[in-house]
Amino acid sequence: MDEVPTPVRVQVSTDEQTLTVEWADDNTSVFPLDALRRACPCAECQGKEVDAIAPPRARDAQPDRRWTNLDVEPAGSIGIRITWDDGHNAGIFRWDRLHRLQPPGREE
């Protein structure tokens, strides 16, 4: 398995409906919030079946739901826990999984 670069910055934009991870290798992953919510890795959500998330494009359809009140906190050194405004916060998004969901150079 390839070594996952260290995340250096995580930013949520409710205006753009994205979560952005800037990695130490100078790559950036931009996740649409609705796709990330569907990829929640907890046992209840079964989001582990999601194996890739494309970055958002201007022509993408608007999400079914707009996320407006999110809390992102560290989950130790392994990743982040997101508390969504639907109250859900059971999944830990591991850095290695986030990197696999949108590897550098992936164009869709």
C-alpha positions in Angstrom: 0.0 0.0 0.0 1.3 3.5 -0.9 2.0 5.8 2.0 -0.7 8.5 2.4 0.6 12.0 2.6 -0.1 14.0 5.7 -3.1 16.4 5.5 -2.0 19.9 6.1 -5.4 21.7 5.9 -9.1 20.7 6.0 -11.7 23.3 5.1 -15.5 23.1 4.8 -17.4 25.5 2.7 -21.2 25.4 3.1 -21.5 28.0 0.4 -19.8 25.7 -2.1 -21.0 22.5 -0.4 -17.5 21.1 -0.3 -14.9 19.7 2.1 -11.3 20.3 0.9 -8.2 18.5 2.1 -4.9 19.9 1.2 -2.2 17.2 1.4 1.6 17.6 2.1 2.4 16.3 -1.4 0.8 19.5 -2.8 -2.3 17.7 -4.0 -5.8 18.8 -3.0 -9.0 16.7 -2.7 -12.3 18.5 -3.0 -15.3 16.4 -1.9 -19.0 17.4 -2.5 -20.6 17.2 0.9 -23.6 15.2 -0.2 -21.3 12.5 -1.8 -19.2 12.5 1.3 -22.2 12.0 3.5 -23.3 9.0 1.4 -19.8 7.6 1.8 -20.0 7.6 5.6 -18.1 4.6 6.7 -20.1 3.7 9.8 -21.9 0.4 10.2 -25.3 2.0 9.9 -24.6 3.9 6.7 -22.7 1.2 4.9 -20.8 3.9 3.0 -17.7 1.7 2.7 -19.2 0.4 -0.5 -18.4 3.8 -2.1 -15.0 3.5 -3.7 -14.5 6.9 -5.4 -15.9 10.5 -5.2 -15.4 12.8 -8.1 -14.5 16.4 -7.5 -17.5 18.8 -8.0 -17.9 20.4 -11.5 -19.9 23.5 -12.3 -22.3 21.4 -14.4 -23.1 19.0 -11.6 -26.7 18.9 -10.5 -27.5 20.6 -7.2 -27.5 18.2 -4.3 -30.7 16.9 -2.8 -29.8 18.5 0.5 -27.7 21.5 1.4 -25.6 21.0 4.4 -25.5 24.2 6.5 -24.2 23.3 10.0 -21.3 20.9 10.1 -18.7 20.3 12.7 -15.4 18.7 11.7 -13.1 17.5 14.4 -9.9 15.4 14.6 -10.4 11.7 15.2 -7.0 11.3 16.8 -4.3 11.1 14.2 -6.2 8.8 11.9 -8.8 11.1 10.3 -11.8 13.3 11.0 -15.2 12.9 12.4 -18.0 15.0 10.9 -21.1 15.9 12.7 -23.7 16.5 10.0 -26.7 18.7 10.6 -28.9 15.7 10.5 -27.2 14.8 13.8 -25.2 11.9 12.4 -21.5 11.6 13.5 -20.8 7.9 13.9 -18.3 7.6 11.0 -14.6 8.4 11.1 -13.3 9.4 7.7 -9.7 8.0 7.8 -7.0 9.9 6.0 -6.1 6.8 3.9 -9.7 6.3 2.8 -10.2 10.0 1.9 -7.0 9.8 -0.1 -8.2 6.6 -1.9 -11.7 8.2 -2.6 -10.0 10.9 -4.6 -6.4 10.1 -5.5 -4.1 12.7 -7.1 -4.6 13.1 -10.9 -8.1 11.6 -10.9 -10.2 13.4 -13.5 -13.9 12.7 -13.9 
